[in-house]
Amino acid sequence: MVQKILAGDIRSIARAITLAENEDYQAVELMRSLYSHTGKAYLVGITGPPGGGKSTLVDRMIAYYRKLDLKVAVIGIDPSSTFTGGALLGDRVRMQAHATDSGVFIRSMGSRGHLGGLAVATADSAKILDAAGYDIIIFETVGIGQSEIEVASQVDTTVLVTVPGLGDDIQVLKAGTMEIADIFVVNKADRDGVEKSVMAIEQLLSTWDMTEDDFVPPILKVTAKDNIGIGELAQAIEQHKKYLHDSGKFEVRRRNRAVTEVHTLILNQLDKWAHDKMTKDITTRDNIEEVYLKFIDPHTVAREALRELELETMWDKWGQGADGGG
Amino acid sequence: MVQKILAGDIRSIARAITLAENEDYQAVELMRSLYSHTGKAYLVGITGPPGGGKSTLVDRMIAYYRKLDLKVAVIGIDPSSTFTGGALLGDRVRMQAHATDSGVFIRSMGSRGHLGGLAVATADSAKILDAAGYDIIIFETVGIGQSEIEVASQVDTTVLVTVPGLGDDIQVLKAGTMEIADIFVVNKADRDGVEKSVMAIEQLLSTWDMTEDDFVPPILKVTAKDNIGIGELAQAIEQHKKYLHDSGKFEVRRRNRAVTEVHTLILNQLDKWAHDKMTKDITTRDNIEEVYLKFIDPHTVAREALRELELETMWDKWGQGADGGG
């Protein structure tokens, strides 16, 4: 299977991604074998509020990169849904358009069972596609919020897509979301209000605390449906890539990603342990009922549940205070 | 200190909250002593995008409840900031307005060190205030996203505040955020476009999958700055409270909250352990560097790091596959 994936066999890639999504141990063994073959693909995140035309934009980007004979993979991420396997409408449309092209791979992913589960599944999938020889891997996120920030930590360049008329959103998006953008796209630029949107972003950028060495995110006007501005976007991504390499930040980002990935994997397993403990361990279940009944406080129950792991916790100093303790 | 808090001594309450924020073991012992005295306060969440006039609204709600001789506490939550102790501008204004009133307590909280840290700090603070005899505890969230959903799980009634002109936001907010609302407030209702905002929310509500037994969130037009609609909002909160009690959902919510609180406390400590392991344990640090260098894959490193905890993990089946394993 490793050999087939490295040779780019679509059926094996799809199967490996399904194994990774299901946290099958075979996938983990695959990841070990594939990992040294990764690191060549360039990862791009396409994000922004719903209604921004992201799917059309991604569709045109696929076509653009295919003309350069680059292999493109798209991972559609919708944290609010639990579907798997390309069930998104946008994906089905694209699937058809690129169905006969073996240089294009499209897959959707929904939320997974435990904390960080989606991040683990997308990271593993990206590695499978990377090892399989895809040059560009696009993470397209549906929705807005925490997931965008998590995705931004997994990619090399993040493109934030907005449209005219969502001007007020700038204010809404400000807190925590806009900061992740390396490139801004105002899509549907044939609409009224495009200049207003550009100005709103410029104004936002002027409030950022940037030094001379920082990359100034370009603001691109794109009309994806008419294929206008796609080349400029690809060029901006290339410029950002060059900036990351020249400044040494590419290595910093990839190093940070290694930290984040290990952290996410650890937390994912710890959350699974916590969930099992809380649902299957009878003592813990009884204790939680007693928390509800106000017989025990949550700290005591959490402490008891964690006791078997023998961690150092914030509760270790208990017993030093006036009212005793375990 | 327990006696002083139960007697409503403001200085002791403030000190206890600071201890809880700092995860001081004395706070945990306090929580144990106070916990059986909690459960009387009604918890209200005020949430929505920036610019919605939430601070003014909360200010008018305080005045309204004070006239009924109810004690009111406000916890301002800004997950994107790390300040503590009432540093928000809105808080300072309110602090002055209510400075001489011992029946009002206002406190701000920013993000904490580890996963769930803010949720733990706010939950503990609410319990301290509850035990101290505050009748209404308002959680006001600044920003938008995951934190609102976490806060919604901690309160009895969630009020989502929007304003005319943010009409397009409905679409933006839709994914995952609007569903938490028990009551909608269109604030600044003296502005043009108020009916459009109401209609947008009505349209959204019509897409919700509700049964006859569900509470239909009212949509209230409020002009907080002119004190218009505050009584109606208090009434709607009262109606929702009555609905929760009559339907048995109040108990369900409080039981779920016990589960969430224990889960958050456990995860918070596990995340702290993971962070220490990744930063202080030399083997793990070296391993992460090797992940970056592509010598080892992240799964192997996460598995090694977790080994001392002797958890059952998804990696337990390793060694059954073709290419061996630990």
Chai-1 contact restraints between the chains, C-beta under 6 A:
chainA,res_idxA,chainB,res_idxB,connection_type,confidence,min_distance_angstrom,max_distance_angstrom,comment,restraint_id
A,E23,B,M314,contact,1.0,0.0,6.0,A-B,restraint_1
A,Y25,B,K317,contact,1.0,0.0,6.0,A-B,restraint_2
A,Q26,B,G321,contact,1.0,0.0,6.0,A-B,restraint_3
A,V28,B,H299,contact,1.0,0.0,6.0,A-B,restraint_4
A,V28,B,W315,contact,1.0,0.0,6.0,A-B,restraint_5
A,E29,B,G321,contact,1.0,0.0,6.0,A-B,restraint_6
A,E29,B,D323,contact,1.0,0.0,6.0,A-B,restraint_7
A,M31,B,D297,contact,1.0,0.0,6.0,A-B,restraint_8
A,M31,B,H299,contact,1.0,0.0,6.0,A-B,restraint_9
A,R32,B,D297,contact,1.0,0.0,6.0,A-B,restraint_10
A,Y35,B,D297,contact,1.0,0.0,6.0,A-B,restraint_11
A,S36,B,K294,contact,1.0,0.0,6.0,A-B,restraint_12
A,G39,B,K294,contact,1.0,0.0,6.0,A-B,restraint_13
A,P49,B,V172,contact,1.0,0.0,6.0,A-B,restraint_14
A,P50,B,Q171,contact,1.0,0.0,6.0,A-B,restraint_15
A,G51,B,Q171,contact,1.0,0.0,6.0,A-B,restraint_16
A,S80,B,A175,contact,1.0,0.0,6.0,A-B,restraint_17
A,S80,B,G176,contact,1.0,0.0,6.0,A-B,restraint_18
A,G143,B,A175,contact,1.0,0.0,6.0,A-B,restraint_19
A,G145,B,G145,contact,1.0,0.0,6.0,A-B,restraint_20
A,G145,B,Q146,contact,1.0,0.0,6.0,A-B,restraint_21
A,Q146,B,G145,contact,1.0,0.0,6.0,A-B,restraint_22
A,Q146,B,Q146,contact,1.0,0.0,6.0,A-B,restraint_23
A,L166,B,D168,contact,1.0,0.0,6.0,A-B,restraint_24
A,D168,B,L166,contact,1.0,0.0,6.0,A-B,restraint_25
A,D169,B,V172,contact,1.0,0.0,6.0,A-B,restraint_26
A,Q171,B,P50,contact,1.0,0.0,6.0,A-B,restraint_27
A,Q171,B,G51,contact,1.0,0.0,6.0,A-B,restraint_28
A,V172,B,P49,contact,1.0,0.0,6.0,A-B,restraint_29
A,V172,B,D169,contact,1.0,0.0,6.0,A-B,restraint_30
A,A175,B,S80,contact,1.0,0.0,6.0,A-B,restraint_31
A,A175,B,G143,contact,1.0,0.0,6.0,A-B,restraint_32
A,G176,B,S80,contact,1.0,0.0,6.0,A-B,restraint_33
A,R255,B,Y292,contact,1.0,0.0,6.0,A-B,restraint_34
A,A258,B,I288,contact,1.0,0.0,6.0,A-B,restraint_35
A,A258,B,V291,contact,1.0,0.0,6.0,A-B,restraint_36
A,A258,B,Y292,contact,1.0,0.0,6.0,A-B,restraint_37
A,V259,B,I288,contact,1.0,0.0,6.0,A-B,restraint_38
A,E261,B,P298,contact,1.0,0.0,6.0,A-B,restraint_39
A,V262,B,I288,contact,1.0,0.0,6.0,A-B,restraint_40
A,V262,B,P298,contact,1.0,0.0,6.0,A-B,restraint_41
A,V262,B,V301,contact,1.0,0.0,6.0,A-B,restraint_42
A,V262,B,A302,contact,1.0,0.0,6.0,A-B,restraint_43
A,L265,B,P298,contact,1.0,0.0,6.0,A-B,restraint_44
A,L265,B,A302,contact,1.0,0.0,6.0,A-B,restraint_45
A,I266,B,A274,contact,1.0,0.0,6.0,A-B,restraint_46
A,I266,B,A302,contact,1.0,0.0,6.0,A-B,restraint_47
A,I266,B,A305,contact,1.0,0.0,6.0,A-B,restraint_48
A,L267,B,A274,contact,1.0,0.0,6.0,A-B,restraint_49
A,Q269,B,T313,contact,1.0,0.0,6.0,A-B,restraint_50
A,L270,B,L270,contact,1.0,0.0,6.0,A-B,restraint_51
A,W273,B,L311,contact,1.0,0.0,6.0,A-B,restraint_52
A,A274,B,I266,contact,1.0,0.0,6.0,A-B,restraint_53
A,A274,B,L267,contact,1.0,0.0,6.0,A-B,restraint_54
A,I288,B,A258,contact,1.0,0.0,6.0,A-B,restraint_55
A,I288,B,V259,contact,1.0,0.0,6.0,A-B,restraint_56
A,I288,B,V262,contact,1.0,0.0,6.0,A-B,restraint_57
A,V291,B,A258,contact,1.0,0.0,6.0,A-B,restraint_58
A,Y292,B,R255,contact,1.0,0.0,6.0,A-B,restraint_59
A,Y292,B,A258,contact,1.0,0.0,6.0,A-B,restraint_60
A,K294,B,S36,contact,1.0,0.0,6.0,A-B,restraint_61
A,K294,B,G39,contact,1.0,0.0,6.0,A-B,restraint_62
A,D297,B,M31,contact,1.0,0.0,6.0,A-B,restraint_63
A,D297,B,R32,contact,1.0,0.0,6.0,A-B,restraint_64
A,D297,B,Y35,contact,1.0,0.0,6.0,A-B,restraint_65
A,P298,B,E261,contact,1.0,0.0,6.0,A-B,restraint_66
A,P298,B,V262,contact,1.0,0.0,6.0,A-B,restraint_67
A,P298,B,L265,contact,1.0,0.0,6.0,A-B,restraint_68
A,H299,B,V28,contact,1.0,0.0,6.0,A-B,restraint_69
A,H299,B,M31,contact,1.0,0.0,6.0,A-B,restraint_70
A,V301,B,V262,contact,1.0,0.0,6.0,A-B,restraint_71
A,A302,B,V262,contact,1.0,0.0,6.0,A-B,restraint_72
A,A302,B,L265,contact,1.0,0.0,6.0,A-B,restraint_73
A,A302,B,I266,contact,1.0,0.0,6.0,A-B,restraint_74
A,A305,B,I266,contact,1.0,0.0,6.0,A-B,restraint_75
A,L306,B,Q269,contact,1.0,0.0,6.0,A-B,restraint_76
A,L309,B,L309,contact,1.0,0.0,6.0,A-B,restraint_77
A,L311,B,W273,contact,1.0,0.0,6.0,A-B,restraint_78
A,T313,B,Q269,contact,1.0,0.0,6.0,A-B,restraint_79
A,M314,B,E23,contact,1.0,0.0,6.0,A-B,restraint_80
A,W315,B,V28,contact,1.0,0.0,6.0,A-B,restraint_81
A,K317,B,Y25,contact,1.0,0.0,6.0,A-B,restraint_82
A,G321,B,Q26,contact,1.0,0.0,6.0,A-B,restraint_83
A,G321,B,E29,contact,1.0,0.0,6.0,A-B,restraint_84
A,D323,B,E29,contact,1.0,0.0,6.0,A-B,restraint_85
